[in-house]
Amino acid sequence: MNWDRMEGEWKQRRGKAVQHWGRMMNDELAAIAGKYEELVGKLQERYGISSERSKRHFDDFKDVVRQLKKSNARLMTLQARLKNAKSPPRKTSSTRSAGTRPRVRADK
């Protein structure tokens, strides 16, 4: 068995233990750290790569997700602007000041 794979399996087990005990102690940070270690361990085991390389792969993935979230936020903002630009402005009674009359069209 490849040493990187053995190390990956160990990190998975260690990560699961940290996750479990982190929940028992209500320590969310420990549980999150356990998930990270477990994922890095799974990457090591699955692909037979070193710990450093699996951490780099995970960090690259986090960067991609971060960029996708930013792009999605920009798209949502643009979509909302387009939607607002297409809809006609609403006339409400609160826009008229007190004492003014509604406008009457002169084209009749």
C-alpha positions as CSV (number, residue, x, y, z in Angstrom):
1,M,0.0,0.0,0.0
2,N,1.2,3.5,-0.9
3,W,2.3,5.6,2.1
4,D,0.2,8.6,0.9
5,R,-2.9,6.4,0.8
6,M,-2.2,5.2,4.4
7,E,-1.7,8.7,5.5
8,G,-4.9,9.7,3.8
9,E,-6.9,7.0,5.6
10,W,-5.4,8.0,8.9
11,K,-6.4,11.7,8.3
12,Q,-9.9,10.6,7.4
13,R,-10.2,8.6,10.7
14,R,-8.7,11.4,12.6
15,G,-11.0,13.9,11.0
16,K,-14.0,11.8,11.8
17,A,-12.9,11.6,15.5
18,V,-12.4,15.4,15.7
19,Q,-15.8,15.9,14.1
20,H,-17.5,13.5,16.6
21,W,-15.8,14.9,19.7
22,G,-16.2,18.4,18.5
23,R,-20.0,17.9,18.4
24,M,-20.0,16.2,21.8
25,M,-18.1,19.2,23.3
26,N,-20.3,21.7,21.3
27,D,-17.1,23.0,19.8
28,E,-18.0,23.9,16.2
29,L,-14.5,24.9,15.3
30,A,-13.2,21.4,16.1
31,A,-16.0,19.8,14.0
32,I,-15.2,22.1,11.0
33,A,-11.5,21.3,11.3
34,G,-12.4,17.6,11.4
35,K,-14.3,17.9,8.1
36,Y,-11.3,19.6,6.5
37,E,-8.9,16.9,7.6
38,E,-11.4,14.2,6.5
39,L,-11.7,15.7,3.0
40,V,-8.0,16.1,2.6
41,G,-7.6,12.5,3.7
42,K,-10.2,11.3,1.2
43,L,-8.3,13.2,-1.6
44,Q,-5.1,11.6,-0.6
45,E,-6.6,8.1,-0.5
46,R,-8.6,8.4,-3.7
47,Y,-5.8,9.8,-5.8
48,G,-2.8,8.6,-4.0
49,I,-1.3,12.0,-3.7
50,S,0.7,13.7,-0.9
51,S,-0.9,15.7,1.9
52,E,0.5,19.0,0.6
53,R,-0.8,18.3,-2.9
54,S,-4.3,17.4,-1.6
55,K,-4.4,20.6,0.5
56,R,-3.5,22.6,-2.6
57,H,-6.3,20.9,-4.6
58,F,-8.7,21.7,-1.9
59,D,-7.5,25.3,-1.7
60,D,-7.9,25.7,-5.4
61,F,-11.4,24.3,-5.2
62,K,-12.3,26.8,-2.5
63,D,-11.0,29.6,-4.7
64,V,-13.2,28.4,-7.6
65,V,-16.2,28.3,-5.3
66,R,-15.5,31.8,-4.0
67,Q,-15.2,33.1,-7.5
68,L,-18.5,31.4,-8.5
69,K,-20.3,33.0,-5.5
70,K,-19.0,36.4,-6.5
71,S,-20.1,35.9,-10.2
72,N,-23.5,34.6,-9.0
73,A,-24.0,37.7,-6.8
74,R,-23.1,40.0,-9.7
75,L,-25.5,38.1,-12.0
76,M,-28.3,38.4,-9.4
77,T,-27.7,42.1,-9.1
78,L,-27.8,42.6,-12.8
79,Q,-30.9,40.5,-13.2
80,A,-32.6,42.6,-10.5
81,R,-31.6,45.9,-12.2
82,L,-32.9,44.6,-15.6
83,K,-36.2,43.6,-14.0
84,N,-36.6,47.0,-12.3
85,A,-35.7,48.8,-15.6
86,K,-38.3,46.9,-17.6
87,S,-41.2,47.4,-15.1
88,P,-43.0,50.8,-15.4
89,P,-42.8,53.1,-12.4
90,R,-45.8,52.7,-10.1
91,K,-48.0,55.6,-9.3
92,T,-49.0,55.7,-5.7
93,S,-51.0,58.2,-3.7
94,S,-48.0,58.8,-1.5
95,T,-46.1,60.4,-4.4
96,R,-48.5,63.3,-4.7
97,S,-48.0,66.0,-2.3
98,A,-51.0,67.2,-0.2
99,G,-53.2,69.7,-1.9
100,T,-52.2,68.9,-5.5
101,R,-54.7,67.6,-8.0
102,P,-54.1,64.6,-10.2
103,R,-53.1,65.5,-13.7
104,V,-55.7,65.4,-16.5
105,R,-54.7,64.5,-20.0
106,A,-55.3,67.3,-22.5
107,D,-55.5,65.1,-25.6
108,K,-59.3,64.4,-25.2
